Amino acid sequence: MSGTDRASQEREWADSRGNPEFFLYLMTPVQGRLYAYILSRWPNKSDADDIMQETISILWQKFETYEPGSEFSAWAFKVAKFVLSNFRKKHYKNQIQFSEEALSALENQSDNFLKNYTSQIETLRDCLKKLPSKESKILTLKYEEGVSSKKIATRFGMSIRTFYRVISKIHTGLMRCMRLKTMGANQ
């Protein structure tokens, strides 16, 4: 969905900030990055799941205060930062303590990673669009549908050894495409 389409959708829903569909519409594209952000600051997966759940709960509880048209992801990350801070205070006894400087440095590194992550995902999507349909189907079966390598090989009439060569060639081609796109963007 283009930025213009998103803006018009937000204006349409502006008077219904209590609408769960509007909340999900805004939350869905942010959720993966938000979870990565939380994991980068609290790497225990079980705790990160709890922090994510609490963050989403607060976002929903406070959703009526969200200003449609403003940056939802910035608001969501601000709430997550607050939840992480509270979680850290509650559980500090069990964790190694870092100075504020160290936490700030880690946060800056994480922010840079997340910025690069978003751009890398977009570059990967562009490269995936250029794949021939057979290669695209193989990746979809393998990574989106979770079909075993052996079943994919059988489906495409190849040995498992040939399948691994094909998948390796696809990965190499995608990395090359991403490198070229990244180099072109930096020039």
URVENLIN-V891731 format. One record per residue. N is the residue number from 0. OMEGA is omega as a letter, one per 30 degrees, with the letter a starting at -180 (none if undefined). Layout:
{{N:OMEGA} {N:OMEGA}}
This chain:
{{0:a} {1:l} {2:l} {3:l} {4:l} {5:a} {6:a} {7:l} {8:l} {9:l} {10:a} {11:a} {12:a} {13:a} {14:a} {15:a} {16:l} {17:a} {18:l} {19:l} {20:l} {21:l} {22:a} {23:l} {24:a} {25:a} {26:a} {27:a} {28:a} {29:a} {30:a} {31:l} {32:l} {33:l} {34:l} {35:l} {36:a} {37:l} {38:a} {39:a} {40:l} {41:a} {42:l} {43:a} {44:a} {45:l} {46:l} {47:l} {48:l} {49:l} {50:l} {51:a} {52:l} {53:l} {54:a} {55:l} {56:l} {57:l} {58:a} {59:l} {60:a} {61:a} {62:l} {63:l} {64:l} {65:l} {66:l} {67:a} {68:l} {69:a} {70:a} {71:a} {72:l} {73:l} {74:a} {75:l} {76:l} {77:l} {78:l} {79:l} {80:l} {81:a} {82:l} {83:l} {84:l} {85:l} {86:l} {87:l} {88:a} {89:a} {90:a} {91:a} {92:a} {93:a} {94:l} {95:a} {96:l} {97:l} {98:l} {99:l} {100:a} {101:l} {102:l} {103:l} {104:l} {105:l} {106:l} {107:l} {108:l} {109:l} {110:l} {111:l} {112:a} {113:l} {114:l} {115:a} {116:a} {117:a} {118:l} {119:l} {120:l} {121:l} {122:l} {123:l} {124:l} {125:l} {126:l} {127:l} {128:a} {129:a} {130:l} {131:a} {132:a} {133:a} {134:l} {135:l} {136:l} {137:l} {138:l} {139:l} {140:a} {141:a} {142:l} {143:a} {144:l} {145:l} {146:a} {147:l} {148:a} {149:l} {150:l} {151:l} {152:l} {153:a} {154:a} {155:l} {156:l} {157:l} {158:l} {159:l} {160:l} {161:l} {162:a} {163:l} {164:a} {165:a} {166:l} {167:l} {168:l} {169:l} {170:l} {171:l} {172:l} {173:l} {174:l} {175:l} {176:a} {177:l} {178:l} {179:l} {180:a} {181:l} {182:l} {183:a} {184:a} {185:a} {186:none}}
